[in-house]
Amino acid sequence: MRTHPLAEVFGFPAGNMSQEATRYRKLRLCPYNNKVPNCTKDKANDPLGVCSIYDDDNVVITCPIRFRQDWLIAEDAAAFFFPPGATWTSLAEVRLNDKYGKTAGNIDIVLVSYDKRGRILDYGALEVQGVYISGNVRRPFEHYMADPARNAQMDWRQQPNYPRPDYLSSRGKLTARQAIMKGGVLDALGNRTAVALSKAFFHNLPALQEVDKGEADTAWLIYDVRPPTAGGHRYELSQERIVYTSRPTALVGTELPRGEAPETFLLRVASALEEVVV
């Protein structure tokens, strides 16, 4: 039985006392391709280094950066967006505007395919959805970090505000309002979208009407976090399945905002692409 909520801290299982895990905790490093070497979750100067928490026997990802392990999500999204053999790269945090030039938020990751001269051939938007937490996760995190070796097996079950996944808030505030509403703006641009999320989160969503991959404009990339294999030090991100839907089906009862002109968005993407493609 789990006695505390912390599954992964700074990229490693809470009970991992290896030299590598100790170094990551000491330096507050992120092993999952954050924009800087360190964890920046919640506060850059005092990061909340909890990547995932336990929900009974499930490991539930609470930090969106955690999904970037080995860039599996980018590979899976590219397989949906582009034909086999396409040359592509990813751009993080690309601004998306509505038709009035007001921001509709940032797209977590834009995948871009391009030719040998660096000209854009196609693109798609990938949103990454962690799970909100109800209760207080910082208190057990700080208690654990005070002495990881001693507190790795701490019993937190009787503490007030025990942290648990808040699927209801995650579903309402993240999926319907953030990822899919951005998808509505993207609908004006005529491009596909993908949403990466954990298996436990997906199972707490309303049923979606699936379509064939060729008819879909939205792919739900569903992942699980599996225990380390023999000799491994970290949990491994693993694709469980992909669910394909059409955007109107995923947006039942939601009025889509109108997006900016495709050429305006493409100019911004092309400018970002020039910085990474030489």
Summary of the structure (lengths in Angstrom):
residues: 278
radius of gyration: 19.6
end to end distance: 52.2
largest distance: 60.9
contacts: 890
relative contact order: 0.17
helix: 31%
strand: 29%
